Amino acid sequence: MNISHIEHIGIAVKSIDAQLPYYENVLGLKCYNIETVEDQKVRTAFFQVGKTKIELLEPTGDDSTVAKFIEKRGEGVHHIAFAVPALSEALEEMETKGVQLIDKSPRQGAESLQIAFLHPKSTGGVLTELCAVAEDFTMYYL
């Protein structure tokens, strides 16, 4: 698997609107995208920090995985996402290495990215997301 960079760090929050002042006014970041991902039952907000993004995840339903995460652990770091150029192949490789997959095939995520999650039981307790990103990523962000 060829990980090119950390695509984003996902942070679970109860309310994006309540957290925006911290990220924008205190840290000086600019939120460039807010969207709802219906099938994941989350509203997301993105901030660019160098090559990496911060993704705020607000649950849109009590039965969402993010709502359950917040209920169990509170607000905070939810997952780390790595960029890979060939997501299906990366999933196959992870499975052959004994990693438990949450998603056996790519699915649509925020920002129109194809994504898949690896189970934290196989990743040292860290929910890990793989995102399909073009190999020539650096030409857009450097």
N, C-alpha and C positions, 0 to 999 in steps of 0.2 A: 504494500500500500504506500502511496506517495502522498503524505500530508504536506501541503504547501505552506499552511499557516493556521493560526487560530482564527476561525471565521467570526465567531462571536462568543461572548459569555452571556448566558441567560440568567436573569435575576427575577425571581418571583416576587411580586408586589401585590398588595391588596388593591391599590389604586395608582394607575399611571399618573393621573392628574395631580395627586398628592405628592408624587415623587419628582415630577418635572422640575419644580423650582430648585431642588438640590442639584440635579444634573446640569441644568442650564444656568442658574444664577450663582451657584456656589462653585461648581467645577468648570463652568464656562463652555460646556458642550452644547451643541445644537441638535435638537431632535429633528431628523430629516424625514421620518416616515412613521406614521401610526396607522395600523391596519388591524382588522379582525380576521383571525383564521378560524372559520366556523367549525370545521371538523375537529379541531384541537380544543375548541371552546376557550380561546384566549384572545385577548387584545394585546397587540405588541407595539412597542415604541423603540426606535433605533437611534443610536448615536455612533458616529464614526470616531475612532481614536486610533490614529495611524492606520495600520493595515487591519486592525481588529475593530469589531463593533461590540457595543453593549446593547443587549436586547432586554427590555423590561417586559415581563409577562404578567398580565392581569387576567385572572380567571373571569369568564363570562357566565359561568354556571357553577353551582355547588358541586356538581358531579365531575368537573374537569380535573385532570391530573394535577394541574397547578393549584387549584383550590384545596385538594387533598394534601399536597405538599405543604402549603402554608398552614393548614390546620394542624398537621403533624409536627412540622419543624419551624414554622414561622417564616417571615419574609427573609430572603437572602439568596445566595448563589444557588441556582437550580441545576444548571448544566454547563458544560463546555462543548463547543462545536468546532470541529476541525474541517478544513476544506480539503477535498480530494477531487482529482480530475475525473475519476471513473467510479462512481458510487456503487453500481451493481457489482463490479469486480471487487471493490473494497469489502462489501458485505459478504461475498463468497469467501474471500480470504479470511475475514474475521471468524466466520462459521467454521472453516476448516481448522482454524487455530483454537477452536473450542470456546469462542466467545458467544455468550447467549445473546441473541438478537431480539429486540422488541419489534423491529420492523424487518421482515425478511425480504422486502423489496422497497424501493424508493417510493416516497409519497410527496405530495405538494406541501410545502411549508410557507412561511412568511417570505416576503420579497420574491415570490415566484421561484424559490430554490427547491430543488429536489433534495429531500432529507431522509434520514433513517437514524433510529436510536439504538444504542447498545445498552444492554441491561447492566445496572450498577453492580449486580452480583458478580459479574465477570470483569468489572473494570475498577476494582479497588474501592467500590462504594461511590464512584463518580458517574452520574448519568452523563453519557457521552453521545453526542450527535455528530453524524457525518453529513456534510453538505457538498453537493456537486457544484464545483466552481471551476470555471475555465482555467486551464494551466497558465495562460498568459495574464493572470490576475495582476501581477506587478505593474504591467504597462498602464493600467487604469488608475492605480493608487499611488504610484511613486512620483 
